[in-house]
């Protein structure tokens, strides 16, 4: 499946994180793009960015004549850099496990987001396939869940997901960026992160001139954090006692211009 958005997924994986993407979405008026916080990094590593491969799953109360038929079709269809993502599932069974992780990895998929339970955590960990879910449970899905279709719009973790949407996940959770917004969101997020990195490097090096030069016009968007706030991000209090602990030379070096 072809995708035309301009920023490479590798850049998003390497430079961005869910919190900054969520901040930018908020600023654009899209304030409900983070999945339910109960959906967390459950196995195989906690960081991924890829294209949504939505899979619609329903509950079942009988073992079908051809178990897993829809699931096998979905696994055959998933492609490189796609994220297997489901609608909300009950806690009757674990939908995802080791075999599905291996099969998806073989197809080039970059992770799974299960709005339900998973299993085989200790067997998924060594292969490094990121799986996000609500928790773990050893019970198999056969006769309890059936895949009804794939590459279909659905709601996962309370967020609408379309095929091809950008899915970014890390230790903080999962964020979905609609395709129509992706270029603008990623551009702003990269500007924000790179600006913050320049501020952070300047503070650590004690170089106010470097901060002024590197951040420039980004001050209004990124650098409106005070020096005290910036220091607090590195574990310092922003109160007068903590400020007094900073050597006089360093205080002069990091004083924000203007």
C-alpha distance (Angstrom), angle and dihedral (degrees) to the residues before:
residue distance angle dihedral
X1 . . .
X2 3.82 . .
X3 3.79 124.2 .
X4 3.79 126.4 -167.2
X5 3.81 105.9 -168.0
X6 3.76 111.0 128.0
X7 3.83 106.8 -130.0
X8 3.79 117.1 76.6
X9 3.78 117.4 -118.5
X10 3.79 88.4 -127.3
X11 3.81 89.7 61.9
X12 3.80 90.8 49.9
X13 3.81 91.1 49.2
X14 3.79 93.6 47.1
X15 3.80 101.6 41.6
X16 3.80 110.4 23.2
X17 3.78 137.5 62.6
X18 3.79 136.1 -168.2
X19 3.80 97.2 -101.4
X20 3.80 95.8 57.8
X21 3.83 91.5 43.6
X22 3.80 89.8 50.6
X23 3.82 89.9 49.7
X24 3.79 91.5 54.0
X25 3.81 92.3 46.3
X26 3.81 88.3 51.6
X27 3.80 90.8 52.6
X28 3.81 90.1 52.8
X29 3.79 92.3 51.2
X30 3.83 97.4 -101.9
X31 3.78 97.6 120.8
X32 3.81 101.8 158.2
X33 3.81 104.1 57.1
X34 3.82 99.0 110.8
X35 3.79 115.7 92.7
X36 3.80 121.9 -121.5
X37 3.83 106.6 -65.2
X38 3.81 89.5 -125.7
X39 3.82 86.5 74.5
X40 3.78 103.7 84.3
X41 3.80 142.9 154.3
X42 3.80 101.2 -66.6
X43 3.81 106.1 166.0
X44 3.77 146.2 -5.3
X45 3.79 101.1 28.9
X46 3.77 131.2 -40.5
X47 3.79 108.9 -112.8
X48 3.80 133.0 76.5
X49 3.80 145.3 138.5
X50 3.77 123.5 -165.6
X51 3.79 149.0 122.9
X52 3.78 120.0 -65.9
X53 3.79 115.2 -106.6
X54 3.84 98.7 -174.8
X55 3.80 115.7 -156.5
X56 3.81 119.8 -166.9
X57 3.81 112.9 -142.3
X58 3.81 128.8 -174.9
X59 3.78 132.8 -169.8
X60 3.80 119.7 -99.2
X61 3.80 130.7 -164.8
X62 3.80 99.8 -170.3
X63 3.77 134.2 54.7
X64 3.85 105.1 -111.2
X65 3.78 124.6 -135.3
X66 3.81 89.1 -112.2
X67 3.80 106.7 35.7
X68 3.79 117.2 -156.5
X69 3.82 93.1 9.6
X70 3.80 95.2 138.1
X71 3.77 92.0 40.6
X72 3.81 92.0 53.5
X73 3.81 90.1 50.3
X74 3.78 90.0 52.1
X75 3.80 92.9 49.2
X76 3.80 89.9 49.7
X77 3.81 89.8 53.0
X78 3.81 101.8 45.5
X79 3.79 114.1 103.4
X80 3.80 143.5 -164.9
X81 3.81 117.0 -50.1
X82 3.80 93.1 7.6
X83 3.80 125.3 133.5
X84 3.81 118.6 -140.2
X85 3.81 103.2 -135.2
X86 3.81 128.3 175.9
X87 3.78 140.5 -163.3
X88 3.81 119.8 -109.8
X89 3.82 115.0 -58.9
X90 3.77 130.9 -166.5
X91 3.80 123.3 -114.9
X92 3.81 94.3 -109.7
X93 3.80 91.8 107.3
X94 3.78 145.7 -9.8
X95 3.78 111.0 -92.2
X96 3.82 98.2 -167.6
X97 3.80 133.3 50.2
X98 3.79 148.2 146.0
X99 3.80 99.0 -61.8
X100 3.79 93.2 51.3
X101 3.80 89.7 48.2
X102 3.80 92.1 52.4
X103 3.79 92.6 45.6
X104 3.81 92.3 49.7
X105 3.79 92.4 45.9
X106 3.81 90.0 51.9
X107 3.81 89.0 54.5
X108 3.80 91.4 52.2
X109 3.81 97.6 -105.8
X110 3.79 114.9 153.2
X111 3.80 102.1 -146.9
X112 3.80 150.2 -37.8
X113 3.80 133.4 -108.6
X114 3.80 110.9 -162.3
X115 3.79 117.4 -172.1
X116 3.78 87.3 -152.7
X117 3.79 140.5 32.2
X118 3.80 132.1 -36.8
X119 3.81 135.9 -167.8
X120 3.84 141.4 -164.2
X121 3.79 91.3 59.7
X122 3.80 94.5 158.0
X123 3.80 90.4 51.9
X124 3.80 94.3 46.8
X125 3.79 94.4 50.4
X126 3.85 96.5 70.4
X127 3.82 93.9 53.1
X128 3.81 92.4 52.2
X129 3.80 96.9 -135.0
X130 3.83 107.6 152.3
X131 3.80 113.1 -127.0
X132 3.80 123.6 -179.6
X133 3.79 121.1 -165.6
X134 3.78 146.6 140.3
X135 3.79 96.1 -98.7
X136 3.77 144.5 -56.7
X137 3.79 135.0 -73.0
X138 3.82 129.3 165.5
X139 3.84 97.3 -138.9
X140 3.84 116.8 110.6
X141 3.82 123.0 -123.7
X142 3.82 97.2 -130.4
X143 3.80 109.1 122.2
X144 3.80 90.0 5.7
X145 3.83 104.9 68.4
X146 3.79 132.4 25.7
X147 3.80 128.4 -171.3
X148 3.80 110.0 -125.3
X149 3.79 98.5 -174.8
X150 3.78 146.3 -35.2
X151 3.82 137.6 -126.2
X152 3.79 87.6 34.5
X153 3.82 127.1 135.2
X154 3.78 112.1 -103.6
X155 3.79 144.7 151.8
X156 3.81 117.9 -101.8
X157 3.78 121.8 -178.3
X158 3.80 89.5 -11.7
X159 3.82 94.4 -54.6
X160 3.81 126.5 109.7
X161 3.80 111.6 -120.1
X162 3.80 127.0 -165.4
X163 3.80 124.9 -167.9
X164 3.79 108.9 -88.1
X165 3.81 96.9 20.9
X166 3.78 114.2 141.9
X167 3.81 112.7 -101.3
X168 3.80 117.3 -165.0
X169 3.80 121.0 -178.7
X170 3.77 136.1 174.3
X171 3.79 141.0 142.5
X172 3.82 90.5 -55.5
X173 3.80 95.6 56.0
X174 3.81 140.8 -96.9
X175 3.82 129.2 -46.7
X176 3.81 127.1 -172.5
X177 3.81 120.0 -152.8
X178 3.84 115.6 -163.1
X179 3.80 113.1 -125.3
X180 3.80 92.1 -121.1
X181 3.81 90.8 59.5
X182 3.76 100.3 36.2
X183 3.80 101.9 98.1
X184 3.81 93.6 48.8
X185 3.81 94.0 43.0
X186 3.80 93.9 49.3
X187 3.80 93.1 44.3
X188 3.80 91.8 52.9
X189 3.80 92.7 42.4
X190 3.81 92.4 52.0
X191 3.82 91.0 47.9
X192 3.80 90.1 49.9
X193 3.80 95.0 47.8
X194 3.81 94.4 44.6
X195 3.79 90.6 47.7
X196 3.79 91.8 49.3
X197 3.80 89.6 48.2
X198 3.80 89.9 54.3
X199 3.80 90.9 50.1
X200 3.80 91.6 47.1
X201 3.81 93.1 48.5
X202 3.78 91.2 48.3
X203 3.78 92.1 50.3
X204 3.79 92.9 48.0
X205 3.80 92.0 47.7
X206 3.81 93.1 43.5
X207 3.80 90.8 -126.3
X208 3.79 112.1 140.2
X209 3.81 90.6 172.7
X210 3.78 90.8 56.7
X211 3.79 90.5 49.8
X212 3.81 90.8 51.5
X213 3.81 92.2 47.3
X214 3.81 98.6 44.3
X215 3.77 99.5 39.6
X216 3.79 99.4 38.6
X217 3.76 110.7 145.2
X218 3.79 91.6 7.1
X219 3.82 89.3 77.3
X220 3.78 92.6 88.4
X221 3.82 92.3 51.0
X222 3.76 102.7 33.1
X223 3.77 111.0 6.3
X224 3.75 99.5 58.6
X225 3.75 86.7 102.0
X226 3.77 108.1 106.8
X227 3.77 121.8 -121.5
X228 3.79 87.7 -108.0
X229 3.81 90.8 54.4
X230 3.78 91.2 47.7
X231 3.78 90.2 50.7
X232 3.79 91.4 48.5
X233 3.81 88.5 58.9
X234 3.79 87.2 61.8
X235 3.78 92.1 53.1
X236 3.83 100.4 -88.3
X237 3.77 125.0 129.3
X238 3.77 114.5 -119.7
X239 3.80 92.2 -141.4
X240 3.80 125.7 108.3
X241 3.81 94.1 -101.0
X242 3.78 93.4 57.9
X243 3.81 91.5 44.0
X244 3.78 89.2 53.6
X245 3.80 89.0 58.2
X246 3.81 91.0 63.1
X247 3.81 111.3 94.2
X248 3.82 114.9 -108.4
X249 3.80 92.1 -117.3
X250 3.79 91.8 52.7
X251 3.83 92.3 47.2
X252 3.80 89.4 55.4
X253 3.80 92.3 47.5
X254 3.77 96.5 52.2
X255 3.79 99.8 39.6
X256 3.79 106.0 129.2
X257 3.83 113.1 -116.3
X258 3.81 118.4 -114.9
